[in-house]
């Protein structure tokens, strides 16, 4: 083997492989935050759906082509860091809480009544122990305002932070786990069913 080939295979090639490996590792780490994200939940803001101590896997690609919709548990940028909350108010909505019941554009969100656009909404927040549900609003959202609520009314959400911008909503929560072995699909509770009248 010529001295030039020995120098190439002895120095240059291993250095190129090492640099490519480091670059690939950095890209995978970055891609892990861009495409999916693991959020450690340290509060009970979304209990009982998401308990404190859980790890939630968030799909950050779901809203690349689609606009976020009502009732989805989303990861958001909050003043305290990443948080998980229900997305309940879209741009142009008028949002209010009456004794803890969500009201959108004057319609109580009970899963049965239809909104003006044809969709339905449902939200079942939980007041703090021994307290009635709160009142809030009404607040009409602007063209880039989104409103999120925690499952528990004593936790911070858009009532405290104000409406969020679209850029503050990262992805949709998909899976939850307590021990990193069993990942359970995150299913939001279904609205209560009304029994037909006799």
Secondary structure in CASP SS format (residue, H / E / C, confidence):
PFRMAT SS
TARGET T0000
AUTHOR 0000-0000-0000
METHOD secondary structure of the structure
MODEL  1
X C 1.00
X C 1.00
X H 1.00
X H 1.00
X H 1.00
X H 1.00
X H 1.00
X H 1.00
X H 1.00
X H 1.00
X H 1.00
X H 1.00
X H 1.00
X H 1.00
X H 1.00
X H 1.00
X H 1.00
X H 1.00
X H 1.00
X H 1.00
X H 1.00
X H 1.00
X H 1.00
X H 1.00
X H 1.00
X H 1.00
X H 1.00
X H 1.00
X H 1.00
X H 1.00
X H 1.00
X H 1.00
X H 1.00
X H 1.00
X H 1.00
X E 1.00
X E 1.00
X E 1.00
X E 1.00
X E 1.00
X C 1.00
X C 1.00
X C 1.00
X C 1.00
X C 1.00
X C 1.00
X C 1.00
X C 1.00
X C 1.00
X C 1.00
X C 1.00
X C 1.00
X C 1.00
X C 1.00
X E 1.00
X E 1.00
X E 1.00
X E 1.00
X E 1.00
X C 1.00
X C 1.00
X C 1.00
X C 1.00
X C 1.00
X C 1.00
X C 1.00
X C 1.00
X C 1.00
X C 1.00
X C 1.00
X C 1.00
X C 1.00
X E 1.00
X E 1.00
X E 1.00
X E 1.00
X E 1.00
X E 1.00
X C 1.00
X C 1.00
X E 1.00
X E 1.00
X E 1.00
X E 1.00
X E 1.00
X E 1.00
X E 1.00
X E 1.00
X E 1.00
X C 1.00
X C 1.00
X C 1.00
X C 1.00
X E 1.00
X E 1.00
X E 1.00
X E 1.00
X E 1.00
X C 1.00
X C 1.00
X E 1.00
X E 1.00
X E 1.00
X E 1.00
X C 1.00
X C 1.00
X E 1.00
X E 1.00
X C 1.00
X E 1.00
X E 1.00
X E 1.00
X E 1.00
X E 1.00
X C 1.00
X C 1.00
X C 1.00
X C 1.00
X C 1.00
X E 1.00
X E 1.00
X E 1.00
X C 1.00
X C 1.00
X C 1.00
X E 1.00
X C 1.00
X C 1.00
X C 1.00
X C 1.00
X C 1.00
X C 1.00
X C 1.00
X C 1.00
X C 1.00
X E 1.00
X E 1.00
X E 1.00
X E 1.00
X E 1.00
X C 1.00
X C 1.00
X C 1.00
X C 1.00
X C 1.00
X E 1.00
X E 1.00
X E 1.00
X E 1.00
X C 1.00
X C 1.00
X E 1.00
X C 1.00
X C 1.00
X C 1.00
X C 1.00
X C 1.00
X H 1.00
X H 1.00
X H 1.00
X H 1.00
X C 1.00
X C 1.00
X E 1.00
X C 1.00
X H 1.00
X H 1.00
X H 1.00
X E 1.00
X E 1.00
X E 1.00
X E 1.00
X E 1.00
X E 1.00
X E 1.00
X E 1.00
X E 1.00
X C 1.00
X C 1.00
X C 1.00
X C 1.00
X C 1.00
X C 1.00
X E 1.00
X E 1.00
X C 1.00
X C 1.00
X C 1.00
X C 1.00
X C 1.00
X C 1.00
X C 1.00
X C 1.00
X C 1.00
X C 1.00
X C 1.00
X C 1.00
X C 1.00
END
